[in-house]
Amino acid sequence: MKDTLQRTTIFLTRDQHECLRTLAFKKRKSMSQLLREATLEMLEDEEDLESAQRIMDNDEELISFKEYNSKRKL
């Protein structure tokens, strides 16, 4: 099922608007699509950070990346 889009208003400086318009033209996408994609990336990054924080707050023992790699090679 496809999500229904909600209208929102944002305010950009003239320079930001022109850069976004130019980028949209180069990528052959709408400005709205670029903004939705950037928003999704930001939300996914935030979700990843929150997930990592929950893991770090957990009482389970954490291992370093170096330890993980050496165990993985075995």
C-alpha positions in Angstrom: 0.0 0.0 0.0 1.4 3.4 -1.0 1.7 6.1 1.6 -0.4 9.2 1.2 1.8 12.3 0.9 1.2 15.2 3.3 1.8 18.8 2.2 4.2 20.8 4.2 5.9 24.2 3.9 9.6 24.8 4.4 11.5 28.1 4.1 14.8 28.1 2.2 17.2 30.9 1.5 17.4 32.0 -2.2 20.8 30.2 -2.5 19.5 27.0 -1.0 16.4 27.1 -3.2 18.5 27.7 -6.3 21.0 24.9 -5.4 18.2 22.5 -4.8 16.5 23.5 -8.1 19.7 23.0 -10.0 20.4 19.6 -8.3 16.9 18.5 -9.1 17.3 19.4 -12.7 20.7 17.6 -12.9 19.3 14.5 -11.3 16.0 14.7 -13.3 14.0 14.6 -10.1 11.6 17.0 -8.5 12.8 19.2 -5.6 10.1 17.5 -3.5 11.6 14.0 -4.2 15.1 15.2 -3.3 13.7 16.6 0.0 11.8 13.4 0.8 15.0 11.3 0.1 17.1 13.6 2.3 14.5 13.4 5.0 14.3 9.6 4.9 18.1 9.4 5.1 18.1 11.6 8.2 15.3 9.6 9.9 17.1 6.3 9.1 20.3 7.7 10.5 18.5 8.8 13.7 16.9 5.4 14.1 20.3 3.7 13.7 21.8 6.0 16.3 19.0 5.3 18.7 19.3 1.6 18.2 23.1 1.7 18.8 22.5 3.7 22.0 20.0 1.1 23.2 22.6 -1.6 22.6 25.3 0.3 24.4 23.0 1.0 27.3 22.2 -2.7 27.6 24.1 -4.7 30.2 25.4 -7.2 27.6 29.2 -7.1 27.1 30.3 -5.2 24.0 33.4 -6.1 22.0 35.6 -3.8 19.9 35.6 -3.9 16.2 39.1 -5.3 16.2 37.9 -8.2 18.4 34.9 -8.7 16.2 37.1 -9.0 13.1 39.5 -11.4 14.7 36.6 -13.7 15.8 35.1 -13.4 12.4 38.3 -14.6 10.7 38.3 -17.8 12.8 
